Amino acid sequence: MNLNTDFLKPLIEFKNPVMYAIPVFIVMILIEVLISYKEKKDSYISSKDTWASLSMGIGSIFFDILAKSIAFALFYYLYDNFALFPSALSWTFFGWVLLFFLDDFIFYWHHRLSHEIRILWAAHVNHHSSEHYNLSTALRQSWTEVLYKYGFYFLLPILGFHPIMIFTQMSINLIFQFWVHTKLIKKLPWPIEFLFNTPSHHRVHHASNPIYLDRNHAGTLIIWDRLFGTFQEELDEVPVVYGITENIKTFNPFKIASFEFFHLFYDVKNAKSMIAAFQYIFYPPGWKEGKEGKTTKDLRKF
C-alpha cells in the first residue's frame, strides 16, 4: 500500500522560528546570570532549579514535535477541504494582522482554562512549579500540554489560514513570552504596560499570593485580561511569592511533569461518587469533595 505523505512536505520544510531563537535565549539567560551575580540578586540562587527548567524545556521539544506533526496533518486536512476564505486570509497582509489577534485571543483562553480546569492544570502546572523566577523559567515547558493545546486552534484552518501561517504565529507568540520571565525589568512606560504582556504583568501570573492567583493569562497582549476581568497589577505593597500554593520539593523533571496527574488520579480513585470523580477532573484545581477546598476563590476569602 502506497501512503501519500505529500501533505507532510510543508511541515518538514517549515522553519520554526523558535529553533532560531534558542541561541538568543541562551545568550539572554547568560546575561541575566551575570547581572544577577553582579547585583547580588537571587534570581539564580538554585542551580538545580535552573537545570530542572532547562531539562523540562529540552524534553518538551520532543513531545511537541510529535504533537505538532499530528496537529499539522489535521490542520492541513481541514484547510484543504473546508477552508472558507483562503484567498483573503492565506499569505495576505490582512490575514497576518487578523491572525495575530486571533492567535493571541485563542492563547488567552487556552491559557486561562489551563488554570481553571484541573485536568488541564495537571498538564500546565509544571510551568509554575519553580519557586524562582528568571529567564530559564520560561523554558520550563509542559510535556503533556501539547496533547490538547492545538485543539483550541482548529477553527483557524477552517477560516482559511494556512497551517504554516498558524504554526509560525504561534511560535512568534511563544518567543515573545520568553523575555517577560525576569525580575530585572521593572515596570515599563504605561502605554506598553496597558497594551502588552510585560515582566511586571507576568510576575503576577507566576505568583502564589491569593490576590495574584489566576491573573494575567496574556500571551502578547494584556488587553484580553483587561476585557475579561482577569487583570491584576503588580503591587509594591504585595511582593510576589513565586511557585504554587503547595510547592513540590523536587528537581526531577519526570516528577515535575507528572506530580499533579498522580494527585488527580488519587482524588478520582477515592471519590465517593461518579459525579465527584467528574468534578475532580473538570472543576478548578483545589476543589474538594464535601468540604472547604483550596480553589482560588476559596483562598481569596482569607
VEXGULUM-31760 format. One record per residue (C-alpha): residue number from 1; x, y, z. Coordinates in steps of 0.5 Angstrom, whole numbers, plus 500, padded with zeros to 3 digits. Layout:
+-----+-----+-----+-----+
| seq |  px |  py |  pz |
+-----+-----+-----+-----+
| NUM |   X |   Y |   Z |
...
+-----+-----+-----+-----+
END
This chain:
+-----+-----+-----+-----+
| seq |  px |  py |  pz |
+-----+-----+-----+-----+
|   1 | 500 | 500 | 500 |
|   2 | 503 | 507 | 498 |
|   3 | 502 | 512 | 503 |
|   4 | 501 | 519 | 500 |
|   5 | 505 | 524 | 505 |
|   6 | 506 | 530 | 501 |
|   7 | 502 | 534 | 506 |
|   8 | 508 | 533 | 511 |
|   9 | 512 | 536 | 506 |
|  10 | 511 | 543 | 508 |
|  11 | 512 | 541 | 515 |
|  12 | 518 | 538 | 514 |
|  13 | 520 | 545 | 510 |
|  14 | 517 | 549 | 516 |
|  15 | 523 | 554 | 519 |
|  16 | 520 | 554 | 526 |
|  17 | 522 | 561 | 529 |
|  18 | 523 | 558 | 536 |
|  19 | 529 | 554 | 534 |
|  20 | 533 | 560 | 531 |
|  21 | 531 | 564 | 538 |
|  22 | 534 | 558 | 542 |
|  23 | 541 | 561 | 541 |
|  24 | 539 | 568 | 543 |
|  25 | 535 | 565 | 549 |
|  26 | 542 | 562 | 552 |
|  27 | 545 | 569 | 551 |
|  28 | 540 | 572 | 555 |
|  29 | 540 | 567 | 560 |
|  30 | 548 | 568 | 561 |
|  31 | 547 | 576 | 561 |
|  32 | 542 | 575 | 566 |
|  33 | 546 | 571 | 571 |
|  34 | 552 | 575 | 570 |
|  35 | 547 | 581 | 572 |
|  36 | 544 | 578 | 578 |
|  37 | 551 | 576 | 580 |
|  38 | 554 | 583 | 580 |
|  39 | 548 | 586 | 583 |
|  40 | 547 | 580 | 588 |
|  41 | 540 | 578 | 586 |
|  42 | 537 | 572 | 588 |
|  43 | 535 | 570 | 581 |
|  44 | 539 | 564 | 580 |
|  45 | 541 | 562 | 587 |
|  46 | 539 | 555 | 586 |
|  47 | 543 | 552 | 580 |
|  48 | 539 | 545 | 581 |
|  49 | 532 | 549 | 580 |
|  50 | 535 | 552 | 573 |
|  51 | 538 | 546 | 571 |
|  52 | 531 | 543 | 572 |
|  53 | 528 | 548 | 568 |
|  54 | 533 | 547 | 562 |
|  55 | 531 | 540 | 563 |
|  56 | 524 | 541 | 562 |
|  57 | 525 | 545 | 556 |
|  58 | 529 | 540 | 552 |
|  59 | 524 | 535 | 554 |
|  60 | 518 | 539 | 551 |
|  61 | 522 | 540 | 545 |
|  62 | 521 | 532 | 543 |
|  63 | 514 | 532 | 545 |
|  64 | 512 | 538 | 542 |
|  65 | 515 | 535 | 535 |
|  66 | 510 | 529 | 536 |
|  67 | 504 | 533 | 537 |
|  68 | 505 | 538 | 532 |
|  69 | 506 | 533 | 527 |
|  70 | 499 | 530 | 528 |
|  71 | 496 | 537 | 529 |
|  72 | 499 | 540 | 522 |
|  73 | 496 | 533 | 519 |
|  74 | 489 | 535 | 522 |
|  75 | 490 | 543 | 520 |
|  76 | 492 | 541 | 513 |
|  77 | 486 | 537 | 512 |
|  78 | 481 | 542 | 515 |
|  79 | 485 | 547 | 511 |
|  80 | 485 | 543 | 504 |
|  81 | 478 | 541 | 505 |
|  82 | 474 | 546 | 509 |
|  83 | 477 | 553 | 508 |
|  84 | 472 | 559 | 508 |
|  85 | 476 | 565 | 506 |
|  86 | 483 | 562 | 504 |
|  87 | 484 | 567 | 498 |
|  88 | 483 | 573 | 503 |
|  89 | 487 | 570 | 509 |
|  90 | 493 | 566 | 507 |
|  91 | 499 | 570 | 506 |
|  92 | 496 | 576 | 506 |
|  93 | 498 | 583 | 510 |
|  94 | 490 | 583 | 512 |
|  95 | 491 | 575 | 514 |
|  96 | 497 | 576 | 518 |
|  97 | 494 | 582 | 522 |
|  98 | 488 | 578 | 524 |
|  99 | 492 | 572 | 525 |
| 100 | 496 | 576 | 530 |
| 101 | 490 | 578 | 534 |
| 102 | 486 | 571 | 533 |
| 103 | 492 | 567 | 536 |
| 104 | 493 | 572 | 542 |
| 105 | 486 | 571 | 543 |
| 106 | 486 | 564 | 543 |
| 107 | 492 | 563 | 547 |
| 108 | 489 | 567 | 553 |
| 109 | 483 | 562 | 553 |
| 110 | 487 | 556 | 552 |
| 111 | 492 | 559 | 558 |
| 112 | 486 | 561 | 562 |
| 113 | 483 | 555 | 562 |
| 114 | 489 | 551 | 564 |
| 115 | 489 | 555 | 570 |
| 116 | 481 | 554 | 571 |
| 117 | 480 | 546 | 569 |
| 118 | 484 | 541 | 574 |
| 119 | 486 | 536 | 568 |
| 120 | 489 | 542 | 564 |
| 121 | 492 | 545 | 570 |
| 122 | 495 | 538 | 571 |
| 123 | 499 | 539 | 565 |
| 124 | 500 | 546 | 566 |
| 125 | 502 | 547 | 573 |
| 126 | 510 | 545 | 572 |
| 127 | 511 | 551 | 569 |
| 128 | 509 | 555 | 575 |
| 129 | 513 | 550 | 580 |
| 130 | 519 | 554 | 581 |
| 131 | 520 | 558 | 587 |
| 132 | 525 | 562 | 583 |
| 133 | 523 | 567 | 577 |
| 134 | 528 | 568 | 572 |
| 135 | 529 | 567 | 564 |
| 136 | 530 | 560 | 565 |
| 137 | 523 | 559 | 568 |
| 138 | 521 | 561 | 561 |
| 139 | 524 | 554 | 559 |
| 140 | 520 | 550 | 564 |
| 141 | 515 | 548 | 559 |
| 142 | 510 | 542 | 560 |
| 143 | 511 | 536 | 556 |
| 144 | 503 | 534 | 556 |
| 145 | 500 | 541 | 555 |
| 146 | 501 | 539 | 547 |
| 147 | 496 | 534 | 548 |
| 148 | 491 | 539 | 548 |
| 149 | 494 | 546 | 546 |
| 150 | 493 | 545 | 539 |
| 151 | 486 | 543 | 539 |
| 152 | 484 | 550 | 541 |
| 153 | 486 | 553 | 534 |
| 154 | 483 | 548 | 530 |
| 155 | 478 | 554 | 527 |
| 156 | 484 | 558 | 524 |
| 157 | 485 | 553 | 518 |
| 158 | 477 | 552 | 517 |
| 159 | 477 | 560 | 517 |
| 160 | 482 | 560 | 511 |
| 161 | 489 | 561 | 515 |
| 162 | 495 | 556 | 512 |
| 163 | 497 | 552 | 517 |
| 164 | 504 | 554 | 516 |
| 165 | 502 | 561 | 518 |
| 166 | 498 | 559 | 524 |
| 167 | 505 | 555 | 527 |
| 168 | 509 | 561 | 525 |
| 169 | 505 | 566 | 529 |
| 170 | 504 | 561 | 535 |
| 171 | 512 | 561 | 535 |
| 172 | 512 | 568 | 535 |
| 173 | 508 | 569 | 541 |
| 174 | 512 | 564 | 545 |
| 175 | 518 | 567 | 543 |
| 176 | 515 | 574 | 546 |
| 177 | 513 | 571 | 552 |
| 178 | 521 | 569 | 554 |
| 179 | 523 | 576 | 556 |
| 180 | 517 | 577 | 561 |
| 181 | 520 | 572 | 565 |
| 182 | 525 | 576 | 569 |
| 183 | 525 | 580 | 576 |
| 184 | 531 | 585 | 573 |
| 185 | 526 | 589 | 569 |
| 186 | 521 | 593 | 573 |
| 187 | 515 | 597 | 570 |
| 188 | 516 | 600 | 563 |
| 189 | 512 | 606 | 560 |
| 190 | 505 | 606 | 562 |
| 191 | 503 | 605 | 554 |
| 192 | 507 | 599 | 554 |
| 193 | 504 | 596 | 561 |
| 194 | 497 | 598 | 558 |
| 195 | 497 | 594 | 552 |
| 196 | 502 | 589 | 552 |
| 197 | 504 | 583 | 557 |
| 198 | 511 | 585 | 561 |
| 199 | 515 | 583 | 566 |
| 200 | 511 | 586 | 571 |
| 201 | 505 | 583 | 569 |
| 202 | 508 | 576 | 568 |
| 203 | 511 | 576 | 575 |
| 204 | 504 | 577 | 578 |
| 205 | 502 | 571 | 574 |
| 206 | 507 | 567 | 577 |
| 207 | 505 | 569 | 584 |
| 208 | 502 | 564 | 589 |
| 209 | 500 | 570 | 593 |
| 210 | 492 | 570 | 593 |
| 211 | 491 | 577 | 591 |
| 212 | 495 | 575 | 584 |
| 213 | 493 | 568 | 583 |
| 214 | 490 | 566 | 576 |
| 215 | 491 | 573 | 574 |
| 216 | 494 | 576 | 567 |
| 217 | 494 | 570 | 563 |
| 218 | 496 | 574 | 557 |
| 219 | 501 | 572 | 551 |
| 220 | 503 | 578 | 548 |
| 221 | 497 | 583 | 549 |
| 222 | 495 | 584 | 556 |
| 223 | 488 | 587 | 553 |
| 224 | 485 | 581 | 554 |
| 225 | 486 | 580 | 561 |
| 226 | 483 | 587 | 562 |
| 227 | 477 | 586 | 558 |
| 228 | 475 | 579 | 561 |
| 229 | 476 | 581 | 568 |
| 230 | 483 | 577 | 570 |
| 231 | 488 | 583 | 570 |
| 232 | 492 | 585 | 576 |
| 233 | 497 | 590 | 577 |
| 234 | 503 | 588 | 581 |
| 235 | 503 | 592 | 587 |
| 236 | 509 | 595 | 591 |
| 237 | 506 | 593 | 598 |
| 238 | 505 | 586 | 596 |
| 239 | 511 | 583 | 594 |
| 240 | 511 | 577 | 589 |
| 241 | 512 | 570 | 592 |
| 242 | 513 | 565 | 587 |
| 243 | 511 | 558 | 586 |
| 244 | 505 | 554 | 587 |
| 245 | 500 | 554 | 593 |
| 246 | 503 | 547 | 595 |
| 247 | 510 | 547 | 593 |
| 248 | 514 | 541 | 591 |
| 249 | 521 | 540 | 593 |
| 250 | 524 | 536 | 587 |
| 251 | 528 | 538 | 581 |
| 252 | 527 | 531 | 578 |
| 253 | 524 | 533 | 571 |
| 254 | 520 | 527 | 571 |
| 255 | 517 | 528 | 578 |
| 256 | 515 | 536 | 576 |
| 257 | 512 | 533 | 569 |
| 258 | 507 | 528 | 573 |
| 259 | 506 | 530 | 580 |
| 260 | 499 | 533 | 579 |
| 261 | 497 | 528 | 575 |
| 262 | 498 | 523 | 581 |
| 263 | 495 | 527 | 586 |
| 264 | 489 | 528 | 581 |
| 265 | 489 | 520 | 580 |
| 266 | 489 | 519 | 587 |
| 267 | 483 | 524 | 588 |
| 268 | 479 | 521 | 583 |
| 269 | 480 | 514 | 585 |
| 270 | 478 | 516 | 592 |
| 271 | 472 | 520 | 590 |
| 272 | 465 | 518 | 593 |
| 273 | 461 | 518 | 587 |
| 274 | 462 | 519 | 580 |
| 275 | 460 | 526 | 580 |
| 276 | 465 | 527 | 585 |
| 277 | 470 | 524 | 580 |
| 278 | 468 | 528 | 575 |
| 279 | 468 | 534 | 579 |
| 280 | 475 | 533 | 581 |
| 281 | 477 | 532 | 574 |
| 282 | 474 | 538 | 571 |
| 283 | 473 | 543 | 577 |
| 284 | 478 | 548 | 579 |
| 285 | 485 | 546 | 582 |
| 286 | 484 | 546 | 590 |
| 287 | 476 | 543 | 589 |
| 288 | 475 | 538 | 595 |
| 289 | 469 | 534 | 596 |
| 290 | 464 | 536 | 601 |
| 291 | 469 | 541 | 605 |
| 292 | 472 | 547 | 604 |
| 293 | 477 | 547 | 599 |
| 294 | 483 | 551 | 596 |
| 295 | 481 | 554 | 590 |
| 296 | 483 | 561 | 588 |
| 297 | 476 | 563 | 590 |
| 298 | 477 | 560 | 597 |
| 299 | 484 | 562 | 598 |
| 300 | 482 | 569 | 597 |
| 301 | 477 | 569 | 602 |
| 302 | 482 | 570 | 607 |
+-----+-----+-----+-----+
END
